[in-house]
Amino acid sequence: MSNTVVKIENISKQYRLGDVGSGSMRDDFKRFRYKLMGKDDPFARLGEENIRNKQSNSDYVWALKDINFELEKGEILGIVGNNGAGKSTLLKILSRTTGPTTGSIKMKGRIASLLEVGTGFHGELSGRENIYLNGSILGLRKYEITKKLDEIIEFAGVERYLDTPVKRYSSGMYIRLAFGVAAHLDSDILIVDEVLAVGDAEFQKKCLGKMKDASHKEGRTVLFVSHNLAAVNQLCTSGILLNNGTINSLGKTSVANIIDAYLKSSQPSICIVDRSDTAIHGNHFSLLRLSDNNGNFKSDFQFDQEINIHVKINLPDYNEYLELAIRIEDKNRVPVFTIHESLCKFYDENSFTSLIITIPKKFLTPGFYSMVVCINYPGVTNYDLLENILPFSLLDTGSEFSRYENLNYGSVFAQYSITKNDQ
Amino acid sequence: MQSTVEEWNIIIKPKNNLLDFKLKELHNYRDLLWLWVRREYVGAYKQTLLGPLWHFISPIFSTLIYMLLYGKIAKLSTDGVPMFLFYNAGIAIWNFFNGCFGSASGAFTNNAGIFGKVYFPRLIMPLASMITTLIKFFIQFSLFLLIYLYMIFFKGYQPIFSIWSLLYIPLSLFILAGIGFGFGIIVSSITTKYRDLTQLVGFGMQLLMFATPVIYGLSIVPPEIKQYLLFNPLVAPVESFKYALFGVGEFTLNLQLYSAVCMMIFLFIGLILFNNAEKNFMDSV
């Protein structure tokens, strides 16, 4: 027998934009008239690709268009894509909270979908009652929950509060309880949204570990959607990249390929400050941009990639005291470090100086940065000063900090040593 | 461990089969049904001192107001039944119908939050609400019974009464629940996209109460009005409910049959519409 447990064929989903009102009523009537005459839906041919920031000509968009893939037993599939790429729509259809416009999905076995944890929790009910309630919403029978009860309680660590209404719980306890139920579903296919973004770090680890266990030991199939590339990287065995409602041409492939493709696709802004056509006299920057080591200009880097800052300076008013200063700032515009270099070393007669400054890999921690650049004559004047330019981001593709995603762990990876003190 | 069955057990398609009511799936989720009843019930009365006693208090006040308004001021006949009992029974049965209808008609809009996150048979929610309504009815009815017995033993009230006619009580409840539920899910299915009907239903329910012999007996209605009133399928179950308790009330077997047929039509249409709406209602709710 084949090991395919999920088969997705030609799934598309169309949404109507705008208000529900007389306009949508008119469309509904038209659709109904066509149906009576035995014709196809008149709006199924309409609609365009779902590109958020483009003004649309049609009231209809395709949030998903012709999605096809299959999943084997035991596979962990990561679904990545930009906001609005259709990830959530796909999850909703898979978890049956909304239907597709065309196509079909076939699945084998028992399915649990976690678009949210703690669905149906009621503040007035006790922890124990909520475990039963939540479990049964997710499709467990009562006796199955009873069998798992001790495990869930232990996982959540709420023994003492089991008969207290959950509204008295701390938010952490509440979430742990909700996760506890979710983590113990005995389903063959598990569909998980970004719920893992909440909960504390230790718990996240526990939960990711639990998911991995689930697929390795029990042959469970997992579909996982997340913005957390590190988690996708650690967890998934394969991936797909959604782009404006369609699957990227790579199709279903290894996680490494997908993350690579995602990072490439998510670079709409190649960071260039080009001032060649502005009439500036005196010493000034004429071109600034960022690239990786392969010479690709971009603004999103992986944390373990070197970042090259290309600086082109025009120095008609040269003197030997001129300095170049670059200050890197974090997302709150707090300075991280500053570079000062005397320009006399690099100056050549044709008055254009081109420099490359390389920030080593695994130096800055994942996050958003921008910079301030300046040509100055120390103690006398600033010739050219540009603030908050060349914004770039470092993506976490599996650093040691990846499991503390939402914590502020500073802006640099420290090079430290640690020894045992035996005295 | 591996199942040897080579068939897909879940197939997701753009449309539901309208006549496939998925009763087996509903049966699989029966635990959820009871847990949800408990959730609704407990949730409503936690942290109130009187708890379910509130089910007593509101009908008592309504009954007293009705006695004053319809009994003392309008002087409507109660067919010789003590005023308190007559109005109290009417309120209990009407609240039951109204509750069944109200919870079913809000099935999609009230539960949109949960429906948007997890799939389970959507019918569970209105069914659970109906059971909660039934529990409330029994509490209110027990108050009625207490006063009923008090009137019989201490005030010398003698209802005309036969054991067999008591069977009309569950029959009435069944038909009223069916009509309320069926009509309710029709409304809830239609209102997922266009909300206009909710406005109509709001005051329509109030008017419907006056078109049903709740605060009066059918016997006092003039024949030229009665012929129209009898189109209301609620007339027979409400009248037979009173007949079972007090031995007064007018209804015929044909009228009962008419109500039962109406109930089945409502339920059938309701289930079809509900089935059609549940697939994509999250997109428009």
Interface residues (C-beta under 8 A of the other chain):
Chain A: M1 S2 K7 Y15 V20 S24 M25 D28 K92 I93 L94 S95 R96 T97 T98 G99 P100 T101 T102 G103 S104 I105 K106 M107 K108 G109 I111 S113 L115 E116 T119 G120 H122 E124 L125 E129 Y132 L133 S136 I137 L138 G139 R141 K142 P165 G219
Chain B: M1 Q2 S3 T4 V5 E6 E7 W8 N9 I10 I11 I12 K13 P14 K15 N16 N28 Y29 D31 L32 L35 W36 R38 R39 V42 G43 K46 Q47 I114 F115 G116 K117 V118 Y119 F120 K193 Y194 K279 N280 M282 D283 S284
